[in-house]
Amino acid sequence: MDSLVNENSLGQKLKVIFALAIPAVVENFFQTIIGFVDILFISKLGLIEVTAVGITNAVLQVYFAIFMSLGVAANIYIARYIGAEDSENTRKIAQQSIILAVISGLILGLITLFFARDLLMLLGAEPEVLDAGEIYFKIVAIPSIVISLMFVLSSILRGTGDTKTPMKVSIWINLLNIVLDYVFIFGFYFIPALGLVGAGMATVIARLIGSLLLFYYLSKTKSIHSFRFIDWMPKLDIQKRLLIVGSPAAGERLVMRIGQVLYFGFVIQMGTNTFAAHTIAGNIEVFSYMIGYGLATAATTLVGQLLGAGQTDTAKDYAFLLTILSIGVMSLVGVILYFSGGWIGTFFTKDVEVLRQISIALKIDAFIQPILGAVIVLTGVFQGGGNTKIPMYITAIGIWVIRTGGVYLLGISLNLGIAGIWVAIGLDNLFRAVSLWYKYRRHQWIRKDLFNDKETRAN
């Protein structure tokens, strides 16, 4: 702990930040690249299979939001107790978080077992897609316990300040997933080609191995020490606190997803070319998120540990430095998008009109990048401070009112097309950045009751 937070010079602080952020960036990069490869293999099976995976992933995003919220809560508490050098409560929170991950994974697994087809029907899937999607969905989501454990175990390790182990495990299991994908989808020697079923099996095996590896490394972590049998008994008071802190984080993700559905409906009305251009531009932009989320991971961990150690002023220093750093780095990303976005689009399509619209979108997005950098890191700062509600409320207003309303007004009513869409996205992010900064300056990023005397002990 001391090596992380008792650094005074700018160079030392940057060293601490990069030590935490770079592994998270690398992990995000590999996950994004391997996601593309995964879809590439499945695309060889046909459009029905690609669509089946697409609608399954849309439902899984809700599952991910729930598991991520548990991870956020675990990260917050673990970082605080690490900062306070309270190894006993650190261990208790870790074990109770794992129990909660198992319970939530089992519940969602049972929901998938009995209602998989009904959930996919909500998305309006065609019958042939529905048949394939149901099979794939059941394979990957009935064992949801391995997904929940991946999220929570990684978050616990990050809370201790270890971002390298989740990165290493993520890289290895994703590379394993690619190999298993190829073998199970297309067949290899005595292994028959299993198609979409094989893709699902590969994903589950990789996640299972990942969960086992993360648990092994966590059990060896010095700051947690050995787990105690008595702490594997569910403690409802601790789990209640984890749910209260984590729920707004899940809410924010769900708010984003619902908002995307709302404004995507308006984008579709603008025509196939505009929708395709918007989708491709979004797929290109996603690479810029990797840097921001890496810095946000560092922000959540550092702020949580510093507040746990009672070093509020140092936490503010790191929060400000991380925000400025994110704005600066993502400004450079914006320059790249401005001058090469159109060229990058040629890897996705050769349609001249679509390419023109992609170029317009990414030129506008170039000016959004520094604003987005502030939004992502400040959200991480608020999470480190235990205040997960404010980002959720601000996100709801931003995406439901400003972005969705802006897309309709600018894109459809004023007939600005793709330019109107991305200006609306920029206005949404600007609103969120200003709102989060205002709340931060008013010291509303720290939830002061999170670690009062009554709650400090993880009984």
N, C-alpha and C positions, 0 to 999 in steps of 0.2 A: 504493500500500500504506500509506504513512505517513498519508494522509488518512483511512484507514479505521480503523486500529488505535491511533493515538496520540491518542486522545480520552479525556479524563479526567473531565469533568463528566457527570452523569447526562443532562442535556439533549443533550449532544453524542453520547453513546452511543445514546440513543434515536433521534436523527436518523440515525445510521449504520444502526441496525437497521431503521428504517422505509424507508430508501432501498433496502435489499435485500429486505425482506419484502413491501412493498406491491405491487411489480410481480408477484411470485410469486402473491400472493392474487388479483390482477386476472386473471392468466393462468388460474388454476384456476377462477375464477368463469366466465370466458368458455367454457372447455372444458366445464364442467358444463351451462351454459345451452344451448350449441350441441349438446351430446349429446342433450338433451331434444328440440330442434327436429329433429335428425336422425331420431330414433325416431318423431317425430310424422309426418314425411313418409312414412317407410316403413310406418307403421301404416295409411296410406290405401290401401296395396296389399293388405292382408289380414293375418290372424293367422299364416298360414304364413310369410310373409315376415318378420314381426316375430320369430317364433320362430327362424327360420333365422339372422337376425342375432344373436339372443340366444345361441344355442349357439356360433356362430362367435366371438363376443366372449369367451365362457367359455374357449375354447381359446386365443384370443389373449392372455388374461391371463397364461398361462404364458410366451408369447413376450415379453410386456411385462416380466415379472419378470426374464428373462434380459438384455434390453436395458437395463433400469433398473439392474441390478447393474453393468453396464459403465459406465453413467453415474455411478453413485455412486463407483466406483473412480477414474474420471477426475477427478471433482470433488475427491476427497480429495487426490490427488497434485498436481493443478493448484494448488489452494489452498495446499498446503504449499510448493511451489516459488515461487509468487507471493510468499508470506510471506518466503521466504528470498531474494527478489529474484534468483532464478536463472532468467533468461529462456531460456537454452539448454536446460536440462532441462525447463522448462515446455513449450517447443516440441516437444521429443522425445516427451514423454508425450502431448501433444495428437495428434501424428501417429500414434503407435502405438495410441492409443485409437480413432482413426478407422479404422485398418487392422483392428483387432479387431472394430469394429462392422460393417465390410463383410464380413468373413469369417463372423461369426455370422449376419448377415442372409442371406448366400448359402446357408449350411447349412440354416437354417430354411425358406428359400424352396424349396429342393430337397425337404425333408421334406414340405412342403405339396403340392408338385407330385405326389409319388408316393403320399402317405398321407393326403391331405385327408379322403377319405370314411371311412377307418378311424378317424381321430382323432375325427370327429364321431359315429361309431357308438358310441364309448366312452361318450357322454353319453346314449345310449338314444333318439336322435331317431327319430321316425316316418318311414316311407319318403318321403312327400311333402315333409316338412321337410328330410330328408336330401338330396334332390335339389336343392332350392333352396339349402340351406346349402353344399353342396359347390361350387356355382358361385360363390357370393359369397365363400366362404373362399379359393378359389383366386385370385380377382381381387385381393383385398386383402392376401393373405399370401404369395403367390409373390414379389412384390416387397418382401419383408420388409426388404431392405436400406434402403429409405427410412424404415421405422419405426425401425430401429436407429440410423441416422444422426440422425434427429430427437432421439432420447433422448440420444445421446452428445454431439452438437454443442451442444445446449442445456446439458448438464451442464458441458462445458468452459467455456462462456461464464460460467456461474454461478460456477464455481471461480475465475475471474478477478475476480469481484465484479460482473459485469455481468448483472443479472437483468432489465434493461429490454429488451434486444434479444430474448431468448426470448419475453418477454411480447408485444412488438409483432408478432413473426413469428407467434406462436400466434393472436393476434387476427385478423390479416389472412388467414391460411390457413383458419381456421375459418369466417370470414365468406365466403371464397371457396367453401369446402365447401358451405355452405348454398345459395349461388347455383347451383353446379354440380349439387347434389342436385336442386333444383327442375327445372333444365333437362333433365338426363339421365333423371330418374325419370319425369317427366310429359310431356316433350317441349316443344319451343319452336321455332315456325316450321318451318325445314327439318330440325331435329334431331328424330328420332323418339323416342317414349317407350320407354325401355329398362328401366323397372321396377327390379328389384333389381340387375340388371347395371349400370345407370346409377348406382345408389347406390355400388356398389363402385368404379366408374371415378372418380367424383367424389372419393372418399376418397383414392385412389392419386394422382391429379393434385395434389390439395392437399398431400399429404405430400411429393411430389417437389419441388414449388415451395418448400415449407418447408425441405427439406434444402438446396436450392441457395442459398436466402437465408441460412440459418444459416452455411453454409460460406463464403459471401462475406463476411459480417460478421466471422467468426472470422479469416479471412485478413488482415483489416484491423486486428485488435486489437493495440494497442501492446505489451502485455505478452508477446505471443507473437511478434510481428514476422512476417517472411516465412518461409514453409515452405521447407525445404531438401530437394532431391531425394533425397539420400542417406538421409534419415530416413524416407522412404517404404518403405524395405526393412524387412520384418518383423524385429523383434528379440525373439526368444523369451523372453529373460530379463525384459524389461520387461513383455511380455504376460502372462507367468506371474505376475508380481507384481500386475498389474491383476486377473487372474482370482482370485487368492488373496484379495485384499481385497474384491472385489466379490461373490464367490460367496455369502457369508453373507447379503448384502442380498437376493439373489435367493431364497435359502433362506427368509428371513423372509416374503417375499411368498407363496411357495408354501405355507409353513406356514399362513399366514392363509387361503389359498384352500381347502386341504384341511380345515382346521378348520371353515370355513364350511359345506362340504359335509356334514361330520359332524353339526353341530348343526342345520343346516337340515332334516336328515332327521327329527329329533325335533320340530321346529316343525311340519312337515307333518302329523305324527301328531295334533297338537292341533286340526286342522280347517282348512277353507278360510278361514273368517273370520279366524282367528288368524294364519294364514300371510300372508294379504293385508294385515292390519293391520301385521304385523311388517315386511313388504316396503316398504309405504308409509312407515312411520315411519323406516325406514333410508334411503329416498330423500330424506326431508325432512332427516334428520340430516346427510347428506353435505355440505350447504352449510356446516355448522359446521367441517368438516375443512379448508376452504379457508384459514381464518385460521391454524389450527394448522400446516398444511403450509407456509404462507408464512413463518412464524416459524422453522420447522424448516430451511427453505432458508437463511435468514439465519444460523442457528446453525451449520450444516455449513460454510458458506463462511467465516464469521468465525473460528470455532474453528480450522479448518484453516490459515488464513492466519496467525493469531496464533501457533500452535504452530510453524509453519514459520519464523516470525521469532524464535522462542525466547522469546516473551512468554507463558509458561504462566499466570502470575498474572492477566494481563489476559484471557486466554482463559477462565479460571474466572469472572472478573467478568461477562463477557458471557454465559456459559452460565447462571449464576445469574439474571441480569437477564432473559434471554429466557424462562427457565422461569417466573419469577414473572409476567412480562408475559403469557405464554400462559395461565396459570391465571386471571389477572384478566380478560382479554378473553373467554375462553371461558366464564367464570362469567356474564358479561353475556349471552352467547348462550344459556346455560342458562335465564336468567330469561325471555328471549323465548320459548324453547321451552315453558317451563312454562305461560305464560299464553296463548300463541297457537297452540300445537302442534295442538290439536283443530281450530281454525279453518282452519289451513293444510291439514289433512287433507281438508277439504271440496272442495278443488280436485282431489282424486284420486278421491273416491267420495262417494256420497250415502247409502250403507248405514249406518243408525243404529248397528248393533252393531259394525261395523268402525270407525266413527268413535269409538265409546266406547273401544275397545281402543287405537286410535291415541293418543287423549288420555292414557290410562294409561301407555303406553310412553314418550311424550315427557315426561310429568311426571317419570318415573323418570330418563329420560335427562338431564333438566335438571341433576340432581345428579351425573351422570357427567361432564358437560362439563369442569369444571375439572381433574378427574383425567385425562381424555383429553388435555387441553392439555399437561399435564406429560409424559405418555407420548410424544406426538408430538415435542415439542421435545427431550426428553432423548435420544430415538433419533437425532435430528439431531446432537446434541452428540457422541454416541458415534461416529457416522459421521465427523464432523469430526476426531475424535481417532484415527480409523483402526481402532477396535475395532468391527467389524461383527458379530462372533460373539455377543457377549453379548446384544444385542437379539434375535437369532434364537432363542437358547436360551430366553430369558425368554418370548418370544412363543409358542413351541411349548408350554411348560408352561401358560401362561395360557389359550390358546384350546383346546388339546386336552384338558386336564385340568379346569381351573376352569370355563371357559365351557361346554364340551360336557357335562361332568358336572353342572354347575349347572343347565343347561337341563333335563336329564333329571330330576334330583332335585326341583327347585323347580317346573318347569313341568308335568311329567307325574306324578311320584310324589306330590307334595304338592298337585297339581291347582291351581296358582296361575296357570296359563295365561300370558297375555302379560306379566303382572307378574313371574312367575318367570323368563321369558326375559331381561327387561331387568335384573333384579336380578343374574342370572348374568353378563351382559355387564359390569355395573358392578363386580362382584367380580373379573372377569378384568382389567379396566383398573386397578383398585386394586392388585392383585398386581403388575402390570407397572410401575406408577408407583413403588411402594415398592421393588421390586427394582432398578429402574434407578437410583433415587436412592441406594440403599444402595451399589451398585457405584460410582456417581459419587463418593460421599463417601469411598470407599476408594481413589480415584484409579485405578480400573480402566477408565476411559473412554479413556485414552491408550494406544495401542499403541506402546510405546517402541522396539521393534525395527523399526518401519516405516521410519524414516529414520536408521538407524545408518550408520556410515562406509562399510560394505560396499554398502549399498543406495542411498545418496544419489545416486550418479551414475547417470543413465539412459544407460548405455553403448549 
